[in-house]
Amino acid sequence: MKRLISGKTVEKAFAEGKLRIDIPTDSIVTPQAQSVAEKLGVEIKKNTSQYISYTDKQKIIDAVIKKFPNGKYSRAKIEKAVQEVLNAL
């Protein structure tokens, strides 16, 4: 189900001390919400990583590991880097 992001949503987040709102990619952001966010300095960020399945994420990690032979980087470091990239999308 799509989530509606309104000006009140942004104001509430700001009142809670949040300067960034992470939302699902299929959310609807009203023009008022965009205006209020700009005024208050709140970033509205669509979070695509939540739509990547665990299995697909593991495939990405495995593919990256293959690019760094001989254990140059630990799996934990690669997992962290992949998650950071997915969060930045």
CNS distance restraints for C-alpha pairs under 8 A (distance, minus, plus):
assign (resid   2 and name CA) (resid  26 and name CA) 5.74 0.50 0.50
assign (resid   2 and name CA) (resid  27 and name CA) 5.15 0.50 0.50
assign (resid   2 and name CA) (resid  28 and name CA) 6.91 0.50 0.50
assign (resid   3 and name CA) (resid  24 and name CA) 7.66 0.50 0.50
assign (resid   3 and name CA) (resid  26 and name CA) 7.30 0.50 0.50
assign (resid   3 and name CA) (resid  27 and name CA) 4.62 0.50 0.50
assign (resid   3 and name CA) (resid  28 and name CA) 6.12 0.50 0.50
assign (resid   4 and name CA) (resid  27 and name CA) 5.84 0.50 0.50
assign (resid   4 and name CA) (resid  28 and name CA) 4.85 0.50 0.50
assign (resid   4 and name CA) (resid  29 and name CA) 6.12 0.50 0.50
assign (resid   4 and name CA) (resid  30 and name CA) 7.44 0.50 0.50
assign (resid   5 and name CA) (resid   9 and name CA) 5.88 0.50 0.50
assign (resid   5 and name CA) (resid  10 and name CA) 7.42 0.50 0.50
assign (resid   5 and name CA) (resid  27 and name CA) 6.99 0.50 0.50
assign (resid   5 and name CA) (resid  28 and name CA) 5.97 0.50 0.50
assign (resid   5 and name CA) (resid  29 and name CA) 4.71 0.50 0.50
assign (resid   5 and name CA) (resid  30 and name CA) 6.20 0.50 0.50
assign (resid   5 and name CA) (resid  33 and name CA) 6.43 0.50 0.50
assign (resid   6 and name CA) (resid  10 and name CA) 6.60 0.50 0.50
assign (resid   6 and name CA) (resid  29 and name CA) 6.46 0.50 0.50
assign (resid   6 and name CA) (resid  30 and name CA) 5.58 0.50 0.50
assign (resid   6 and name CA) (resid  32 and name CA) 6.54 0.50 0.50
assign (resid   6 and name CA) (resid  33 and name CA) 4.73 0.50 0.50
assign (resid   7 and name CA) (resid  11 and name CA) 6.19 0.50 0.50
assign (resid   7 and name CA) (resid  30 and name CA) 7.41 0.50 0.50
assign (resid   7 and name CA) (resid  32 and name CA) 5.28 0.50 0.50
assign (resid   7 and name CA) (resid  33 and name CA) 3.84 0.50 0.50
assign (resid   7 and name CA) (resid  34 and name CA) 7.45 0.50 0.50
assign (resid   7 and name CA) (resid  35 and name CA) 7.77 0.50 0.50
assign (resid   7 and name CA) (resid  36 and name CA) 5.82 0.50 0.50
assign (resid   7 and name CA) (resid  37 and name CA) 7.68 0.50 0.50
assign (resid   8 and name CA) (resid  12 and name CA) 5.99 0.50 0.50
assign (resid   8 and name CA) (resid  33 and name CA) 7.43 0.50 0.50
assign (resid   9 and name CA) (resid  13 and name CA) 6.29 0.50 0.50
assign (resid   9 and name CA) (resid  33 and name CA) 7.49 0.50 0.50
assign (resid  10 and name CA) (resid  14 and name CA) 6.16 0.50 0.50
assign (resid  10 and name CA) (resid  21 and name CA) 7.77 0.50 0.50
assign (resid  10 and name CA) (resid  33 and name CA) 6.23 0.50 0.50
assign (resid  10 and name CA) (resid  36 and name CA) 6.78 0.50 0.50
assign (resid  10 and name CA) (resid  37 and name CA) 6.17 0.50 0.50
assign (resid  10 and name CA) (resid  42 and name CA) 7.35 0.50 0.50
assign (resid  11 and name CA) (resid  15 and name CA) 6.10 0.50 0.50
assign (resid  11 and name CA) (resid  36 and name CA) 7.31 0.50 0.50
assign (resid  11 and name CA) (resid  37 and name CA) 7.94 0.50 0.50
assign (resid  12 and name CA) (resid  16 and name CA) 6.31 0.50 0.50
assign (resid  13 and name CA) (resid  17 and name CA) 6.53 0.50 0.50
assign (resid  13 and name CA) (resid  18 and name CA) 5.26 0.50 0.50
assign (resid  13 and name CA) (resid  19 and name CA) 7.47 0.50 0.50
assign (resid  13 and name CA) (resid  21 and name CA) 7.24 0.50 0.50
assign (resid  14 and name CA) (resid  18 and name CA) 5.01 0.50 0.50
assign (resid  14 and name CA) (resid  19 and name CA) 6.21 0.50 0.50
assign (resid  14 and name CA) (resid  40 and name CA) 7.40 0.50 0.50
assign (resid  14 and name CA) (resid  42 and name CA) 7.01 0.50 0.50
assign (resid  18 and name CA) (resid  42 and name CA) 7.37 0.50 0.50
assign (resid  19 and name CA) (resid  41 and name CA) 6.65 0.50 0.50
assign (resid  19 and name CA) (resid  42 and name CA) 4.43 0.50 0.50
assign (resid  19 and name CA) (resid  43 and name CA) 6.10 0.50 0.50
assign (resid  20 and name CA) (resid  42 and name CA) 5.35 0.50 0.50
assign (resid  20 and name CA) (resid  43 and name CA) 4.52 0.50 0.50
assign (resid  20 and name CA) (resid  44 and name CA) 5.85 0.50 0.50
assign (resid  20 and name CA) (resid  45 and name CA) 6.98 0.50 0.50
assign (resid  21 and name CA) (resid  42 and name CA) 7.31 0.50 0.50
assign (resid  21 and name CA) (resid  43 and name CA) 6.18 0.50 0.50
assign (resid  21 and name CA) (resid  44 and name CA) 4.91 0.50 0.50
assign (resid  21 and name CA) (resid  45 and name CA) 5.96 0.50 0.50
assign (resid  22 and name CA) (resid  44 and name CA) 6.27 0.50 0.50
assign (resid  22 and name CA) (resid  45 and name CA) 4.88 0.50 0.50
assign (resid  22 and name CA) (resid  46 and name CA) 5.81 0.50 0.50
assign (resid  22 and name CA) (resid  47 and name CA) 5.86 0.50 0.50
assign (resid  23 and name CA) (resid  27 and name CA) 6.58 0.50 0.50
assign (resid  23 and name CA) (resid  44 and name CA) 7.27 0.50 0.50
assign (resid  23 and name CA) (resid  45 and name CA) 6.12 0.50 0.50
assign (resid  23 and name CA) (resid  46 and name CA) 4.88 0.50 0.50
assign (resid  23 and name CA) (resid  47 and name CA) 5.61 0.50 0.50
assign (resid  24 and name CA) (resid  46 and name CA) 5.56 0.50 0.50
assign (resid  24 and name CA) (resid  47 and name CA) 5.32 0.50 0.50
assign (resid  24 and name CA) (resid  48 and name CA) 6.77 0.50 0.50
assign (resid  24 and name CA) (resid  50 and name CA) 7.56 0.50 0.50
assign (resid  25 and name CA) (resid  46 and name CA) 4.96 0.50 0.50
assign (resid  25 and name CA) (resid  47 and name CA) 5.88 0.50 0.50
assign (resid  25 and name CA) (resid  48 and name CA) 5.90 0.50 0.50
assign (resid  27 and name CA) (resid  46 and name CA) 7.95 0.50 0.50
assign (resid  29 and name CA) (resid  33 and name CA) 6.21 0.50 0.50
assign (resid  29 and name CA) (resid  34 and name CA) 6.90 0.50 0.50
assign (resid  30 and name CA) (resid  34 and name CA) 6.48 0.50 0.50
assign (resid  31 and name CA) (resid  35 and name CA) 6.20 0.50 0.50
assign (resid  32 and name CA) (resid  36 and name CA) 6.10 0.50 0.50
assign (resid  33 and name CA) (resid  37 and name CA) 5.97 0.50 0.50
assign (resid  34 and name CA) (resid  38 and name CA) 6.21 0.50 0.50
assign (resid  34 and name CA) (resid  44 and name CA) 7.97 0.50 0.50
assign (resid  35 and name CA) (resid  39 and name CA) 6.20 0.50 0.50
assign (resid  36 and name CA) (resid  40 and name CA) 6.07 0.50 0.50
assign (resid  37 and name CA) (resid  41 and name CA) 5.66 0.50 0.50
assign (resid  37 and name CA) (resid  42 and name CA) 4.62 0.50 0.50
assign (resid  37 and name CA) (resid  43 and name CA) 6.45 0.50 0.50
assign (resid  37 and name CA) (resid  44 and name CA) 7.31 0.50 0.50
assign (resid  38 and name CA) (resid  42 and name CA) 6.34 0.50 0.50
assign (resid  38 and name CA) (resid  43 and name CA) 7.68 0.50 0.50
assign (resid  46 and name CA) (resid  89 and name CA) 7.86 0.50 0.50
assign (resid  47 and name CA) (resid  87 and name CA) 6.39 0.50 0.50
assign (resid  47 and name CA) (resid  88 and name CA) 7.83 0.50 0.50
assign (resid  47 and name CA) (resid  89 and name CA) 6.81 0.50 0.50
assign (resid  48 and name CA) (resid  52 and name CA) 7.41 0.50 0.50
assign (resid  48 and name CA) (resid  86 and name CA) 6.95 0.50 0.50
assign (resid  48 and name CA) (resid  87 and name CA) 6.96 0.50 0.50
assign (resid  48 and name CA) (resid  89 and name CA) 6.00 0.50 0.50
assign (resid  49 and name CA) (resid  83 and name CA) 7.85 0.50 0.50
assign (resid  49 and name CA) (resid  86 and name CA) 4.98 0.50 0.50
assign (resid  49 and name CA) (resid  87 and name CA) 5.62 0.50 0.50
assign (resid  49 and name CA) (resid  89 and name CA) 7.23 0.50 0.50
assign (resid  52 and name CA) (resid  56 and name CA) 6.31 0.50 0.50
assign (resid  52 and name CA) (resid  57 and name CA) 6.45 0.50 0.50
assign (resid  53 and name CA) (resid  57 and name CA) 6.17 0.50 0.50
assign (resid  54 and name CA) (resid  58 and name CA) 6.20 0.50 0.50
assign (resid  55 and name CA) (resid  59 and name CA) 6.31 0.50 0.50
assign (resid  56 and name CA) (resid  60 and name CA) 6.31 0.50 0.50
assign (resid  57 and name CA) (resid  61 and name CA) 6.29 0.50 0.50
assign (resid  58 and name CA) (resid  62 and name CA) 6.06 0.50 0.50
assign (resid  59 and name CA) (resid  63 and name CA) 6.13 0.50 0.50
assign (resid  60 and name CA) (resid  64 and name CA) 6.29 0.50 0.50
assign (resid  60 and name CA) (resid  82 and name CA) 7.74 0.50 0.50
assign (resid  61 and name CA) (resid  65 and name CA) 6.19 0.50 0.50
assign (resid  61 and name CA) (resid  75 and name CA) 7.97 0.50 0.50
assign (resid  61 and name CA) (resid  78 and name CA) 6.65 0.50 0.50
assign (resid  61 and name CA) (resid  79 and name CA) 6.19 0.50 0.50
assign (resid  61 and name CA) (resid  82 and name CA) 6.78 0.50 0.50
assign (resid  62 and name CA) (resid  66 and name CA) 6.36 0.50 0.50
assign (resid  63 and name CA) (resid  67 and name CA) 6.78 0.50 0.50
assign (resid  64 and name CA) (resid  68 and name CA) 6.96 0.50 0.50
assign (resid  64 and name CA) (resid  78 and name CA) 7.39 0.50 0.50
assign (resid  65 and name CA) (resid  69 and name CA) 7.10 0.50 0.50
assign (resid  65 and name CA) (resid  71 and name CA) 8.00 0.50 0.50
assign (resid  65 and name CA) (resid  73 and name CA) 7.84 0.50 0.50
assign (resid  65 and name CA) (resid  75 and name CA) 7.25 0.50 0.50
assign (resid  65 and name CA) (resid  78 and name CA) 7.22 0.50 0.50
assign (resid  68 and name CA) (resid  72 and name CA) 5.88 0.50 0.50
assign (resid  68 and name CA) (resid  73 and name CA) 6.97 0.50 0.50
assign (resid  73 and name CA) (resid  77 and name CA) 6.46 0.50 0.50
assign (resid  73 and name CA) (resid  78 and name CA) 6.79 0.50 0.50
assign (resid  74 and name CA) (resid  78 and name CA) 6.42 0.50 0.50
assign (resid  75 and name CA) (resid  79 and name CA) 5.99 0.50 0.50
assign (resid  76 and name CA) (resid  80 and name CA) 6.16 0.50 0.50
assign (resid  77 and name CA) (resid  81 and name CA) 6.19 0.50 0.50
assign (resid  78 and name CA) (resid  82 and name CA) 6.10 0.50 0.50
assign (resid  79 and name CA) (resid  83 and name CA) 6.14 0.50 0.50
assign (resid  80 and name CA) (resid  84 and name CA) 6.22 0.50 0.50
assign (resid  81 and name CA) (resid  85 and name CA) 6.28 0.50 0.50
assign (resid  82 and name CA) (resid  86 and name CA) 6.21 0.50 0.50
assign (resid  83 and name CA) (resid  87 and name CA) 6.07 0.50 0.50
assign (resid  84 and name CA) (resid  88 and name CA) 6.22 0.50 0.50
assign (resid  85 and name CA) (resid  89 and name CA) 6.65 0.50 0.50
